[in-house]
Amino acid sequence: MDALHSRSATDLIAIGGVKDEKWSRQEAAQILAARGGRGCKVKEVQIERDMGSDTGSARLVAEDRSGKPMRDTFTVMRQKGTWHLVVFTHQPTELGKEPASTDKAGS
């Protein structure tokens, strides 16, 4: 929430566990424009490892400045012992790797 409140791309990149590169700065700017600076206060966080030992869900309950409740769920992943929010969706594919296909398998 601090990264969103302060509209800090650097902090958002750090909690997102992605490299500080041109693509991540661009996506951070989009996330901050959509969700940043609302002054929300976190009231409750529940984290469940419902997708394995290194992946789970973080359910967040917060209030905005006017007291209006806000709820959201984020995927969290542990990388090298550190938990990160999965907020970056446009991470480029590493060289030599191909993205997963959503096409139906051929017979």
N, CA, C and O atoms as CSV, one atom per row, in Angstrom:
chain,resi,resn,atom,element,x,y,z
A,1,MET,N,N,0.826,-1.189,0.000
A,1,MET,CA,C,0.000,0.000,0.000
A,1,MET,C,C,0.874,1.258,0.000
A,1,MET,O,O,0.528,2.267,-0.614
A,2,ASP,N,N,2.004,1.182,0.694
A,2,ASP,CA,C,2.887,2.347,0.723
A,2,ASP,C,C,3.358,2.722,-0.680
A,2,ASP,O,O,3.432,3.903,-1.021
A,3,ALA,N,N,3.675,1.713,-1.490
A,3,ALA,CA,C,4.105,1.983,-2.866
A,3,ALA,C,C,3.003,2.668,-3.665
A,3,ALA,O,O,3.270,3.568,-4.461
A,4,LEU,N,N,1.761,2.236,-3.446
A,4,LEU,CA,C,0.640,2.862,-4.142
A,4,LEU,C,C,0.387,4.275,-3.633
A,4,LEU,O,O,0.187,5.197,-4.424
A,5,HIS,N,N,0.396,4.448,-2.292
A,5,HIS,CA,C,0.146,5.775,-1.716
A,5,HIS,C,C,1.153,6.802,-2.200
A,5,HIS,O,O,0.794,7.922,-2.561
A,6,SER,N,N,2.422,6.405,-2.203
A,6,SER,CA,C,3.481,7.345,-2.571
A,6,SER,C,C,3.675,7.442,-4.079
A,6,SER,O,O,4.455,8.256,-4.573
A,7,ARG,N,N,2.945,6.591,-4.799
A,7,ARG,CA,C,3.067,6.532,-6.260
A,7,ARG,C,C,4.517,6.281,-6.680
A,7,ARG,O,O,5.034,6.911,-7.603
A,8,SER,N,N,5.155,5.343,-5.977
A,8,SER,CA,C,6.560,5.029,-6.223
A,8,SER,C,C,6.708,3.818,-7.134
A,8,SER,O,O,6.422,2.690,-6.734
A,9,ALA,N,N,7.155,4.060,-8.359
A,9,ALA,CA,C,7.395,2.963,-9.293
A,9,ALA,C,C,8.508,2.065,-8.776
A,9,ALA,O,O,8.430,0.844,-8.914
A,10,THR,N,N,9.540,2.648,-8.185
A,10,THR,CA,C,10.663,1.865,-7.653
A,10,THR,C,C,10.188,0.901,-6.573
A,10,THR,O,O,10.574,-0.268,-6.583
A,11,ASP,N,N,9.359,1.366,-5.642
A,11,ASP,CA,C,8.850,0.498,-4.577
A,11,ASP,C,C,7.906,-0.567,-5.129
A,11,ASP,O,O,7.930,-1.708,-4.668
A,12,LEU,N,N,7.081,-0.213,-6.104
A,12,LEU,CA,C,6.165,-1.179,-6.697
A,12,LEU,C,C,6.943,-2.282,-7.419
A,12,LEU,O,O,6.581,-3.455,-7.336
A,13,ILE,N,N,7.993,-1.911,-8.113
A,13,ILE,CA,C,8.851,-2.883,-8.796
A,13,ILE,C,C,9.497,-3.813,-7.773
A,13,ILE,O,O,9.605,-5.015,-8.014
A,14,ALA,N,N,9.921,-3.280,-6.651
A,14,ALA,CA,C,10.556,-4.095,-5.605
A,14,ALA,C,C,9.581,-5.118,-5.027
A,14,ALA,O,O,9.937,-6.287,-4.880
A,15,ILE,N,N,8.350,-4.698,-4.694
A,15,ILE,CA,C,7.401,-5.660,-4.119
A,15,ILE,C,C,6.864,-6.620,-5.176
A,15,ILE,O,O,6.379,-7.705,-4.854
A,16,GLY,N,N,6.957,-6.209,-6.444
A,16,GLY,CA,C,6.524,-7.084,-7.532
A,16,GLY,C,C,7.562,-8.121,-7.912
A,16,GLY,O,O,7.260,-9.067,-8.639
A,17,GLY,N,N,8.801,-7.947,-7.420
A,17,GLY,CA,C,9.844,-8.923,-7.680
A,17,GLY,C,C,10.272,-9.018,-9.135
A,17,GLY,O,O,10.667,-10.085,-9.603
A,18,VAL,N,N,10.194,-7.895,-9.852
A,18,VAL,CA,C,10.603,-7.876,-11.260
A,18,VAL,C,C,11.825,-6.977,-11.408
A,18,VAL,O,O,12.142,-6.192,-10.515
A,19,LYS,N,N,12.503,-7.099,-12.537
A,19,LYS,CA,C,13.673,-6.269,-12.806
A,19,LYS,C,C,13.247,-4.836,-13.103
A,19,LYS,O,O,12.203,-4.596,-13.710
A,20,ASP,N,N,14.071,-3.890,-12.665
A,20,ASP,CA,C,13.824,-2.475,-12.931
A,20,ASP,C,C,14.308,-2.176,-14.348
A,20,ASP,O,O,15.477,-1.862,-14.573
A,21,GLU,N,N,13.380,-2.282,-15.291
A,21,GLU,CA,C,13.685,-2.076,-16.699
A,21,GLU,C,C,12.610,-1.187,-17.315
A,21,GLU,O,O,11.639,-0.822,-16.652
A,22,LYS,N,N,12.789,-0.847,-18.573
A,22,LYS,CA,C,11.845,0.041,-19.252
A,22,LYS,C,C,10.421,-0.515,-19.199
A,22,LYS,O,O,9.485,0.227,-18.898
A,23,TRP,N,N,10.239,-1.819,-19.489
A,23,TRP,CA,C,8.898,-2.412,-19.516
A,23,TRP,C,C,8.251,-2.358,-18.136
A,23,TRP,O,O,7.058,-2.072,-18.028
A,24,SER,N,N,9.028,-2.633,-17.061
A,24,SER,CA,C,8.440,-2.647,-15.716
A,24,SER,C,C,8.113,-1.230,-15.257
A,24,SER,O,O,7.128,-1.031,-14.546
A,25,ARG,N,N,8.909,-0.253,-15.643
A,25,ARG,CA,C,8.605,1.147,-15.313
A,25,ARG,C,C,7.323,1.589,-16.007
A,25,ARG,O,O,6.513,2.303,-15.417
A,26,GLN,N,N,7.132,1.166,-17.270
A,26,GLN,CA,C,5.920,1.529,-18.000
A,26,GLN,C,C,4.691,0.891,-17.355
A,26,GLN,O,O,3.661,1.545,-17.191
A,27,GLU,N,N,4.803,-0.389,-16.989
A,27,GLU,CA,C,3.661,-1.047,-16.371
A,27,GLU,C,C,3.389,-0.487,-14.979
A,27,GLU,O,O,2.233,-0.340,-14.583
A,28,ALA,N,N,4.456,-0.171,-14.231
A,28,ALA,CA,C,4.279,0.432,-12.909
A,28,ALA,C,C,3.535,1.759,-13.031
A,28,ALA,O,O,2.661,2.055,-12.215
A,29,ALA,N,N,3.868,2.553,-14.032
A,29,ALA,CA,C,3.184,3.832,-14.243
A,29,ALA,C,C,1.691,3.619,-14.504
A,29,ALA,O,O,0.864,4.398,-14.030
A,30,GLN,N,N,1.342,2.572,-15.253
A,30,GLN,CA,C,-0.064,2.266,-15.524
A,30,GLN,C,C,-0.789,1.828,-14.250
A,30,GLN,O,O,-1.914,2.255,-13.993
A,31,ILE,N,N,-0.141,0.975,-13.456
A,31,ILE,CA,C,-0.737,0.507,-12.201
A,31,ILE,C,C,-0.952,1.681,-11.250
A,31,ILE,O,O,-2.012,1.803,-10.636
A,32,LEU,N,N,0.058,2.546,-11.131
A,32,LEU,CA,C,-0.031,3.682,-10.221
A,32,LEU,C,C,-1.077,4.691,-10.681
A,32,LEU,O,O,-1.747,5.309,-9.854
A,33,ALA,N,N,-1.222,4.861,-11.989
A,33,ALA,CA,C,-2.244,5.778,-12.502
A,33,ALA,C,C,-3.647,5.252,-12.169
A,33,ALA,O,O,-4.551,6.031,-11.868
A,34,ALA,N,N,-3.818,3.938,-12.224
A,34,ALA,CA,C,-5.136,3.342,-11.973
A,34,ALA,C,C,-5.450,3.205,-10.488
A,34,ALA,O,O,-6.601,3.369,-10.085
A,35,ARG,N,N,-4.430,2.904,-9.657
A,35,ARG,CA,C,-4.686,2.568,-8.259
A,35,ARG,C,C,-3.930,3.415,-7.245
A,35,ARG,O,O,-4.174,3.293,-6.044
A,36,GLY,N,N,-3.038,4.251,-7.688
A,36,GLY,CA,C,-2.175,4.981,-6.760
A,36,GLY,C,C,-2.816,6.203,-6.134
A,36,GLY,O,O,-3.754,6.783,-6.682
A,37,GLY,N,N,-2.294,6.586,-4.976
A,37,GLY,CA,C,-2.675,7.825,-4.316
A,37,GLY,C,C,-4.067,7.890,-3.734
A,37,GLY,O,O,-4.573,8.990,-3.510
A,38,ARG,N,N,-4.706,6.774,-3.480
A,38,ARG,CA,C,-6.076,6.778,-2.953
A,38,ARG,C,C,-6.139,6.936,-1.438
A,38,ARG,O,O,-7.211,7.170,-0.881
A,39,GLY,N,N,-5.002,6.809,-0.776
A,39,GLY,CA,C,-5.000,6.973,0.679
A,39,GLY,C,C,-5.706,5.867,1.435
A,39,GLY,O,O,-6.262,6.111,2.506
A,40,CYS,N,N,-5.696,4.659,0.903
A,40,CYS,CA,C,-6.374,3.539,1.559
A,40,CYS,C,C,-5.608,3.082,2.795
A,40,CYS,O,O,-4.380,3.137,2.849
A,41,LYS,N,N,-6.365,2.634,3.773
A,41,LYS,CA,C,-5.789,2.070,4.984
A,41,LYS,C,C,-6.141,0.597,5.042
A,41,LYS,O,O,-7.310,0.224,4.938
A,42,VAL,N,N,-5.130,-0.236,5.207
A,42,VAL,CA,C,-5.343,-1.676,5.279
A,42,VAL,C,C,-5.974,-2.023,6.618
A,42,VAL,O,O,-5.483,-1.618,7.671
A,43,LYS,N,N,-7.069,-2.776,6.567
A,43,LYS,CA,C,-7.774,-3.209,7.776
A,43,LYS,C,C,-7.497,-4.675,8.083
A,43,LYS,O,O,-7.463,-5.074,9.247
A,44,GLU,N,N,-7.300,-5.480,7.036
A,44,GLU,CA,C,-7.102,-6.916,7.238
A,44,GLU,C,C,-6.400,-7.511,6.021
A,44,GLU,O,O,-6.682,-7.132,4.884
A,45,VAL,N,N,-5.488,-8.442,6.269
A,45,VAL,CA,C,-4.830,-9.198,5.202
A,45,VAL,C,C,-4.849,-10.667,5.591
A,45,VAL,O,O,-4.446,-11.027,6.697
A,46,GLN,N,N,-5.310,-11.503,4.694
A,46,GLN,CA,C,-5.289,-12.948,4.897
A,46,GLN,C,C,-4.483,-13.561,3.766
A,46,GLN,O,O,-4.779,-13.344,2.591
A,47,ILE,N,N,-3.460,-14.331,4.130
A,47,ILE,CA,C,-2.633,-14.983,3.123
A,47,ILE,C,C,-2.819,-16.486,3.253
A,47,ILE,O,O,-2.691,-17.054,4.338
A,48,GLU,N,N,-3.118,-17.111,2.140
A,48,GLU,CA,C,-3.308,-18.555,2.101
A,48,GLU,C,C,-2.400,-19.153,1.037
A,48,GLU,O,O,-2.307,-18.634,-0.075
A,49,ARG,N,N,-1.738,-20.236,1.381
A,49,ARG,CA,C,-0.927,-20.971,0.415
A,49,ARG,C,C,-1.832,-21.986,-0.279
A,49,ARG,O,O,-1.705,-23.194,-0.081
A,50,ASP,N,N,-2.725,-21.477,-1.077
A,50,ASP,CA,C,-3.725,-22.321,-1.711
A,50,ASP,C,C,-3.319,-22.830,-3.090
A,50,ASP,O,O,-4.081,-23.547,-3.738
A,51,MET,N,N,-2.136,-22.467,-3.535
A,51,MET,CA,C,-1.674,-22.901,-4.852
A,51,MET,C,C,-0.312,-23.581,-4.779
A,51,MET,O,O,0.380,-23.692,-5.790
A,52,GLY,N,N,0.077,-24.034,-3.592
A,52,GLY,CA,C,1.370,-24.686,-3.422
A,52,GLY,C,C,2.190,-23.994,-2.350
A,52,GLY,O,O,1.762,-22.991,-1.780
A,53,SER,N,N,3.369,-24.530,-2.077
A,53,SER,CA,C,4.187,-23.991,-0.986
A,53,SER,C,C,4.794,-22.628,-1.296
A,53,SER,O,O,5.132,-21.883,-0.376
A,54,ASP,N,N,4.938,-22.289,-2.575
A,54,ASP,CA,C,5.551,-21.011,-2.946
A,54,ASP,C,C,4.603,-20.066,-3.667
A,54,ASP,O,O,5.031,-19.032,-4.181
A,55,THR,N,N,3.309,-20.412,-3.712
A,55,THR,CA,C,2.322,-19.566,-4.385
A,55,THR,C,C,1.035,-19.572,-3.571
A,55,THR,O,O,0.612,-20.610,-3.062
A,56,GLY,N,N,0.422,-18.405,-3.457
A,56,GLY,CA,C,-0.817,-18.334,-2.699
A,56,GLY,C,C,-1.629,-17.106,-3.052
A,56,GLY,O,O,-1.392,-16.443,-4.062
A,57,SER,N,N,-2.596,-16.819,-2.191
A,57,SER,CA,C,-3.480,-15.675,-2.375
A,57,SER,C,C,-3.392,-14.757,-1.169
A,57,SER,O,O,-3.333,-15.217,-0.029
A,58,ALA,N,N,-3.383,-13.477,-1.424
A,58,ALA,CA,C,-3.452,-12.475,-0.360
A,58,ALA,C,C,-4.768,-11.736,-0.531
A,58,ALA,O,O,-4.980,-11.051,-1.532
A,59,ARG,N,N,-5.650,-11.878,0.449
A,59,ARG,CA,C,-6.942,-11.188,0.420
A,59,ARG,C,C,-6.824,-9.943,1.286
A,59,ARG,O,O,-6.467,-10.018,2.462
A,60,LEU,N,N,-7.125,-8.813,0.695
A,60,LEU,CA,C,-6.921,-7.524,1.336
A,60,LEU,C,C,-8.256,-6.829,1.567
A,60,LEU,O,O,-9.094,-6.762,0.669
A,61,VAL,N,N,-8.447,-6.313,2.778
A,61,VAL,CA,C,-9.599,-5.480,3.102
A,61,VAL,C,C,-9.033,-4.127,3.523
A,61,VAL,O,O,-8.175,-4.056,4.403
A,62,ALA,N,N,-9.509,-3.065,2.903
A,62,ALA,CA,C,-9.012,-1.715,3.188
A,62,ALA,C,C,-10.175,-0.731,3.154
A,62,ALA,O,O,-11.297,-1.080,2.786
A,63,GLU,N,N,-9.882,0.511,3.548
A,63,GLU,CA,C,-10.848,1.611,3.449
A,63,GLU,C,C,-10.180,2.770,2.743
A,63,GLU,O,O,-9.001,3.047,2.958
A,64,ASP,N,N,-10.950,3.453,1.888
A,64,ASP,CA,C,-10.394,4.653,1.268
A,64,ASP,C,C,-10.561,5.840,2.211
A,64,ASP,O,O,-11.056,5.685,3.327
A,65,ARG,N,N,-10.157,7.003,1.773
A,65,ARG,CA,C,-10.190,8.206,2.631
A,65,ARG,C,C,-11.576,8.507,3.188
A,65,ARG,O,O,-11.704,9.022,4.299
A,66,SER,N,N,-12.614,8.184,2.415
A,66,SER,CA,C,-13.980,8.484,2.845
A,66,SER,C,C,-14.584,7.387,3.715
A,66,SER,O,O,-15.725,7.509,4.161
A,67,GLY,N,N,-13.823,6.308,3.961
A,67,GLY,CA,C,-14.324,5.203,4.775
A,67,GLY,C,C,-15.004,4.110,3.974
A,67,GLY,O,O,-15.513,3.144,4.541
A,68,LYS,N,N,-15.016,4.260,2.650
A,68,LYS,CA,C,-15.624,3.256,1.783
A,68,LYS,C,C,-14.737,2.002,1.763
A,68,LYS,O,O,-13.534,2.095,1.519
A,69,PRO,N,N,-15.339,0.823,2.021
A,69,PRO,CA,C,-14.542,-0.406,2.033
A,69,PRO,C,C,-14.070,-0.810,0.632
A,69,PRO,O,O,-14.731,-0.543,-0.372
A,70,MET,N,N,-12.924,-1.450,0.604
A,70,MET,CA,C,-12.341,-1.936,-0.639
A,70,MET,C,C,-11.817,-3.341,-0.379
A,70,MET,O,O,-11.176,-3.579,0.644
A,71,ARG,N,N,-12.073,-4.253,-1.268
A,71,ARG,CA,C,-11.564,-5.617,-1.150
A,71,ARG,C,C,-10.859,-5.982,-2.452
A,71,ARG,O,O,-11.300,-5.610,-3.539
A,72,ASP,N,N,-9.764,-6.713,-2.323
A,72,ASP,CA,C,-9.042,-7.161,-3.503
A,72,ASP,C,C,-8.286,-8.424,-3.148
A,72,ASP,O,O,-7.968,-8.656,-1.981
A,73,THR,N,N,-7.999,-9.237,-4.143
A,73,THR,CA,C,-7.216,-10.448,-3.953
A,73,THR,C,C,-6.045,-10.410,-4.921
A,73,THR,O,O,-6.205,-10.109,-6.104
A,74,PHE,N,N,-4.866,-10.721,-4.399
A,74,PHE,CA,C,-3.644,-10.733,-5.200
A,74,PHE,C,C,-3.008,-12.111,-5.111
A,74,PHE,O,O,-3.127,-12.793,-4.094
A,75,THR,N,N,-2.339,-12.512,-6.167
A,75,THR,CA,C,-1.521,-13.711,-6.107
A,75,THR,C,C,-0.173,-13.304,-5.524
A,75,THR,O,O,0.369,-12.251,-5.860
A,76,VAL,N,N,0.361,-14.148,-4.648
A,76,VAL,CA,C,1.694,-13.926,-4.083
A,76,VAL,C,C,2.559,-15.125,-4.435
A,76,VAL,O,O,2.089,-16.262,-4.477
A,77,MET,N,N,3.857,-14.843,-4.692
A,77,MET,CA,C,4.804,-15.905,-5.024
A,77,MET,C,C,6.085,-15.700,-4.239
A,77,MET,O,O,6.534,-14.573,-4.029
A,78,ARG,N,N,6.667,-16.819,-3.807
A,78,ARG,CA,C,7.945,-16.745,-3.101
A,78,ARG,C,C,9.055,-17.066,-4.101
A,78,ARG,O,O,9.048,-18.104,-4.763
A,79,GLN,N,N,10.011,-16.131,-4.184
A,79,GLN,CA,C,11.172,-16.288,-5.058
A,79,GLN,C,C,12.413,-16.110,-4.210
A,79,GLN,O,O,12.623,-15.047,-3.625
A,80,LYS,N,N,13.233,-17.138,-4.142
A,80,LYS,CA,C,14.473,-17.103,-3.358
A,80,LYS,C,C,14.207,-16.678,-1.924
A,80,LYS,O,O,14.971,-15.901,-1.351
A,81,GLY,N,N,13.117,-17.189,-1.338
A,81,GLY,CA,C,12.799,-16.936,0.063
A,81,GLY,C,C,12.037,-15.649,0.348
A,81,GLY,O,O,11.667,-15.405,1.496
A,82,THR,N,N,11.794,-14.824,-0.657
A,82,THR,CA,C,11.096,-13.552,-0.469
A,82,THR,C,C,9.744,-13.599,-1.174
A,82,THR,O,O,9.657,-14.003,-2.333
A,83,TRP,N,N,8.682,-13.180,-0.463
A,83,TRP,CA,C,7.342,-13.141,-1.038
A,83,TRP,C,C,7.142,-11.856,-1.827
A,83,TRP,O,O,7.539,-10.778,-1.385
A,84,HIS,N,N,6.521,-11.977,-3.000
A,84,HIS,CA,C,6.233,-10.837,-3.876
A,84,HIS,C,C,4.778,-10.890,-4.312
A,84,HIS,O,O,4.197,-11.964,-4.468
A,85,LEU,N,N,4.198,-9.702,-4.506
A,85,LEU,CA,C,2.872,-9.607,-5.111
A,85,LEU,C,C,3.015,-9.778,-6.615
A,85,LEU,O,O,3.946,-9.247,-7.220
A,86,VAL,N,N,2.109,-10.505,-7.205
A,86,VAL,CA,C,2.109,-10.667,-8.660
A,86,VAL,C,C,1.203,-9.569,-9.214
A,86,VAL,O,O,-0.001,-9.770,-9.379
A,87,VAL,N,N,1.790,-8.413,-9.497
A,87,VAL,CA,C,1.028,-7.281,-10.026
A,87,VAL,C,C,1.457,-6.925,-11.441
A,87,VAL,O,O,0.751,-6.199,-12.141
A,88,PHE,N,N,2.605,-7.429,-11.863
A,88,PHE,CA,C,3.102,-7.153,-13.208
A,88,PHE,C,C,2.700,-8.294,-14.120
A,88,PHE,O,O,3.037,-9.449,-13.858
A,89,THR,N,N,1.977,-7.982,-15.195
A,89,THR,CA,C,1.457,-9.026,-16.070
A,89,THR,C,C,2.116,-9.039,-17.444
A,89,THR,O,O,1.870,-9.955,-18.229
A,90,HIS,N,N,2.939,-8.058,-17.751
A,90,HIS,CA,C,3.515,-7.961,-19.091
A,90,HIS,C,C,5.014,-8.241,-19.104
A,90,HIS,O,O,5.743,-7.705,-19.939
A,91,GLN,N,N,5.474,-9.083,-18.173
A,91,GLN,CA,C,6.896,-9.394,-18.090
A,91,GLN,C,C,7.326,-10.112,-19.361
A,91,GLN,O,O,6.694,-11.089,-19.764
A,92,PRO,N,N,8.405,-9.633,-20.002
A,92,PRO,CA,C,8.845,-10.285,-21.239
A,92,PRO,C,C,9.372,-11.693,-20.963
A,92,PRO,O,O,9.855,-11.992,-19.871
A,93,THR,N,N,9.268,-12.535,-21.966
A,93,THR,CA,C,9.765,-13.898,-21.881
A,93,THR,C,C,11.286,-13.880,-21.935
A,93,THR,O,O,11.877,-13.119,-22.702
A,94,GLU,N,N,11.923,-14.726,-21.113
A,94,GLU,CA,C,13.377,-14.811,-21.128
A,94,GLU,C,C,13.846,-15.368,-22.460
A,94,GLU,O,O,13.133,-16.136,-23.106
A,95,LEU,N,N,15.062,-14.977,-22.876
A,95,LEU,CA,C,15.621,-15.480,-24.123
A,95,LEU,C,C,15.719,-16.998,-24.058
A,95,LEU,O,O,16.130,-17.560,-23.042
A,96,GLY,N,N,15.347,-17.645,-25.130
A,96,GLY,CA,C,15.421,-19.097,-25.190
A,96,GLY,C,C,14.193,-19.796,-24.657
A,96,GLY,O,O,14.098,-21.021,-24.746
A,97,LYS,N,N,13.235,-19.044,-24.096
A,97,LYS,CA,C,12.012,-19.630,-23.583
A,97,LYS,C,C,10.845,-19.104,-24.402
A,97,LYS,O,O,10.857,-17.964,-24.866
A,98,GLU,N,N,9.844,-19.946,-24.571
A,98,GLU,CA,C,8.639,-19.529,-25.270
A,98,GLU,C,C,7.499,-19.444,-24.275
A,98,GLU,O,O,7.418,-20.265,-23.360
A,99,PRO,N,N,6.607,-18.459,-24.435
A,99,PRO,CA,C,5.455,-18.372,-23.528
A,99,PRO,C,C,4.549,-19.585,-23.689
A,99,PRO,O,O,4.514,-20.205,-24.752
A,100,ALA,N,N,3.826,-19.916,-22.647
A,100,ALA,CA,C,2.884,-21.032,-22.698
A,100,ALA,C,C,1.792,-20.727,-23.705
A,100,ALA,O,O,1.332,-19.591,-23.815
A,101,SER,N,N,1.389,-21.737,-24.427
A,101,SER,CA,C,0.345,-21.593,-25.419
A,101,SER,C,C,-1.018,-21.882,-24.803
A,101,SER,O,O,-1.151,-22.738,-23.928
A,102,THR,N,N,-2.022,-21.158,-25.272
A,102,THR,CA,C,-3.394,-21.419,-24.833
A,102,THR,C,C,-4.160,-22.177,-25.913
A,102,THR,O,O,-5.356,-22.428,-25.772
A,103,ASP,N,N,-3.465,-22.540,-26.994
A,103,ASP,CA,C,-4.108,-23.307,-28.064
A,103,ASP,C,C,-4.410,-24.718,-27.582
A,103,ASP,O,O,-3.747,-25.248,-26.691
A,104,LYS,N,N,-5.430,-25.309,-28.196
A,104,LYS,CA,C,-5.759,-26.699,-27.878
A,104,LYS,C,C,-4.678,-27.620,-28.436
A,104,LYS,O,O,-4.127,-27.382,-29.511
A,105,ALA,N,N,-4.398,-28.647,-27.697
A,105,ALA,CA,C,-3.409,-29.626,-28.145
A,105,ALA,C,C,-3.897,-30.336,-29.402
A,105,ALA,O,O,-5.080,-30.648,-29.543
A,106,GLY,N,N,-2.967,-30.579,-30.300
A,106,GLY,CA,C,-3.321,-31.286,-31.529
A,106,GLY,C,C,-3.421,-32.782,-31.275
A,106,GLY,O,O,-2.877,-33.289,-30.295
A,107,SER,N,N,-4.120,-33.489,-32.163
A,107,SER,CA,C,-4.249,-34.941,-31.983
A,107,SER,C,C,-3.520,-35.685,-33.059
A,107,SER,O,O,-3.520,-36.916,-33.068
